[in-house]
């Protein structure tokens, strides 16, 4: 591992040189076929999250905010008629993409990459008339850089001491995607990284935001805004530190938390296996529009319901086991889509969980739902805690006829170990978008993303993104 203070301010470290060169060359490098396909999945999944999120409180707040800003008409705010600057559009779209728990997640680095990175890439794609292939390459690049940045800092321990990994990595990922789409050379890339590093921040106190609006900004809007700001400043001629990552008072020196977490940063991760390991292949798409710790239990519960023809009236008791941190995150929460007990009760009553049921706050006070919730117990399991970042879940149901049935989901549907098919992603995204955009436009948008390599200009997506 390279010591964080190994370089003088006047030198450029080999790691920074490698990273900057990789970012600068990314628009000209063809993605492997399977990586390009997976990237389409995440672009469509994130756009669908933007569209559905535009009608949720965080999305409405973002729209109201950017309306007050005005600005040059450079990029589209999805789900609206607003055209604004790249910075404002990226901020609003990213907040909409994380308006609830619909967007993707990268478990090894503890971040939701798509909401910020795809938003930044779309804004720059429009600004510079980039084609679909260049857009795909920039998005995949953003996932690579953002994930590696968090992992280099020691993601889990870094988060435990209060830093927000959901903002650090996506800030750098958005910057990398934007730098590639702007056609930056290596020096410009290094300067953009300097502006990204200066803006990196965020506190993991977001869980105390019961309205999810600050969280949408923290996870999506802030890192997208930071990355786009970094790139547009350099594009306008602003210069910066040639290597902010290393040297005296550099990024890794400032965020060396070894005294508190017991390990120093490992900057070498930033350049490791670039072009060989694509982090988008390790990124999860959510089957269910609920919080990540709830995904595995809903998978297990659906399997049991269908295998044993179980209804809510058949259940004496239902026990859910997830990791201890997962149980703490989603236990008896005030919002339906991040409340384990509520979502399990709804699935028992309905036989399925939908976007509508996951956002029906009135139903949290429904007597039938509350009666079922009384029979549900959530347990934080230390054995499952040790399985993290793999979010496993166990559901055990005691039936009124005396039988006990159990299901253990080890690989959630949609995760890297059990990925969704193109058809499954398409179905999820179409149904998220149709209530907002209409059936015809939603189908056309899905088809456009699946054929993104044929798109000559990102601006041709504008009519499909607007209402």
Secondary structure, 3 states (H helix, E strand, C coil): CCCCCCCCCCCCCHHHHHHHHHHHHHHHCCCCHHHHHHHHHHHHHHHHHHHHHCCCHHHHHHHHHHHCCCCCCCEECCCCCCEECHHHHHHHHHHHHCCCCCCCEEHHHCECHHHHHHHHHHHHHHHCCCCHHHHHHHHHHHHHHHHHHHHHCCHHHHHHCCECHHHHHHHHHHHHHHHHHCCCCHHHHHHHHHHHHHHCCCEHHHHHCCCCHHHHHHHHHHHHHHHHHHHHHHHCCCCCCCCCCCCCCCHHHHCCCHHHHCCCCCHHHHHCCCCCCCHHHHCECCCCCCCHHHHHHHHHHHHHHHHHCCCHHHEEEEEEEEEHHHHHHHCCCCCHHHCHHHHHHHHHHHCCCCHHHHCCHHHHHCHHHHHHHCCEEEEEEHHHHCCCCCCCEEEEEEECCCCEEEEEECCCCCECCECCCHHHHHHHHHHHHHHHHCHHHHHHHHHHHHCHHHCCCHHHHHHHHCC
